[in-house]
Amino acid sequence: MNANVNDIETAISEVKYHINGKSEISLKSYKIIVEALQIQVPERPRYNHSYEYADLDGNRGIWVNFIYCPNCGYDLSDEGEPERCPECEKLLDWSEPDEDYWEY
């Protein structure tokens, strides 16, 4: 769910009123709140180690490493090590992955 600014403001308003015992929180607002909290929990990017048959220079048989956002799947391979995904703002954990973490 990609919430727009109005949806987020509505969710915040509903939570504030609910805390004061004045109203209930809608299911849509609960989903927005959960999504916002999940993005704040750091998670390791997804790594994929795949075999490419040829590169642009005509070299054959090379292994290529791809790195993806765990939340939205955005390709982070050329982004360095950003603190957050440029696409969805997911907080990323760049600690060294275990050897078995690579997907083949």
Residue pairs with C-beta under 8 A, 6 or more apart in sequence:
1 31
1 32
1 35
3 11
3 32
3 35
7 28
7 29
7 32
8 32
8 36
10 28
10 29
11 25
11 28
11 29
11 32
11 33
14 23
14 24
14 25
14 26
14 29
15 25
15 29
15 33
17 23
18 24
18 25
38 71
39 71
39 88
39 89
39 90
39 91
40 91
41 91
42 91
42 92
42 93
43 70
43 71
43 90
43 91
43 92
43 93
44 70
44 92
44 93
44 94
44 95
44 97
44 101
45 67
45 68
45 69
45 70
45 76
45 92
45 94
46 67
46 68
46 69
46 70
46 73
46 103
47 65
47 66
47 67
47 68
47 97
47 101
47 102
47 103
48 65
48 66
48 67
48 68
48 102
48 103
49 63
49 64
49 65
49 66
49 102
49 103
49 104
50 63
50 64
50 66
50 104
51 61
51 62
51 63
51 64
52 62
52 63
52 64
53 60
53 61
54 60
54 62
55 62
65 77
65 102
66 75
66 77
67 75
67 76
67 77
68 74
68 75
68 76
69 76
69 85
69 87
69 88
69 90
69 92
70 90
71 85
71 88
71 90
72 85
72 87
72 88
72 90
74 85
74 86
74 87
74 88
76 82
76 85
76 92
79 86
81 92
81 94
82 92
83 91
83 92
84 90
84 91
84 92
85 92
